[in-house]
Amino acid sequence: MRPKRNPEVAWRLEKGIHEMAWDRYRKDEEYEDLGVLTLAYKETIHQLNLVGAEIWTRVNGANSVDRISGEVAGLFDWDPGEAKEAVLEFLEGLEKQGWVILPR
């Protein structure tokens, strides 16, 4: 499966916050509550945290769920099987919001 973004979703990586979140992660400090990527769709605005942003930036219609989850597992030192399950669950949530398309 190769997920792709809904082209109607506007998004922006908040670079300063993104760098701050990575810095906190490396220092083993709290980082999960920082909104590092902003999504705008229809009349809503939503922010993703560091993990969500790393997944989102890899969703391009070419990368498979396996590749995305493998890269995210490597970034955060996660078990590959657990990462795949978490990434797929996250993408299914984004699909329900209309932000991504998951070809079946």
C-alpha positions in Angstrom: 0.0 0.0 0.0 1.3 3.4 -1.0 -0.5 6.2 0.9 -0.8 9.6 -0.6 -1.8 13.0 0.7 -5.1 14.6 -0.2 -4.0 17.4 -2.5 -6.6 19.7 -0.9 -4.7 19.6 2.4 -2.3 22.5 2.8 0.6 21.9 5.2 3.7 23.5 6.6 6.6 22.2 8.6 7.2 24.5 11.5 11.0 24.4 11.2 12.0 26.0 14.5 9.6 23.9 16.5 10.6 20.8 14.5 14.2 21.3 15.4 13.3 22.0 19.0 11.3 18.7 19.2 14.3 16.8 17.8 16.5 18.4 20.3 14.2 17.5 23.1 13.9 13.9 21.8 17.7 13.6 21.7 17.9 14.8 25.3 15.2 12.4 26.4 12.9 15.3 27.3 9.2 15.6 26.6 8.6 16.4 22.9 5.2 14.8 22.1 3.2 17.9 22.9 4.9 20.2 20.4 3.0 20.9 17.2 5.7 20.7 14.5 3.6 20.4 11.3 0.4 22.4 10.6 -2.3 21.0 8.4 -5.2 23.0 7.0 -8.2 21.3 5.4 -11.5 22.8 4.6 -12.3 25.0 7.7 -10.0 23.1 10.1 -6.4 23.5 11.3 -4.6 20.7 13.0 -1.0 20.2 14.2 1.0 17.0 14.2 3.7 16.2 16.7 7.2 15.1 15.8 6.3 11.5 15.1 3.2 12.5 13.1 5.3 15.0 11.1 7.9 12.4 10.2 5.2 10.1 9.0 3.4 12.8 7.1 6.5 14.1 5.2 7.1 10.5 3.9 3.5 10.1 2.6 3.9 10.9 -1.1 2.2 8.2 -3.1 5.5 6.5 -3.9 6.6 5.4 -0.4 5.0 2.2 0.8 3.7 1.8 4.4 6.6 -0.7 4.9 9.2 1.9 3.8 7.6 4.7 5.9 7.3 2.5 9.0 10.9 1.2 8.5 12.3 4.8 8.3 10.2 5.9 11.3 11.3 2.8 13.3 14.9 3.8 12.6 14.5 7.4 13.6 12.9 6.6 16.9 14.5 3.3 17.6 11.2 1.4 17.6 10.6 -2.3 16.9 9.8 -2.6 13.2 6.7 -4.6 13.7 5.3 -2.2 16.3 6.3 0.7 14.1 4.3 -0.7 11.1 1.3 -1.2 13.3 1.5 2.3 14.7 2.1 4.0 11.3 -0.8 2.1 9.8 -3.1 3.1 12.6 -2.0 6.7 12.4 -2.6 6.7 8.6 -6.0 5.2 9.0 -6.9 8.0 11.4 -5.7 10.6 8.8 -7.8 8.8 6.2 -10.9 9.2 8.4 -10.1 12.9 8.5 -9.9 13.0 4.7 -6.2 14.1 4.8 -4.7 11.0 3.2 -5.8 8.4 0.7 -5.0 4.7 1.4 -5.3 2.7 -1.8 -6.6 -0.8 -1.0 
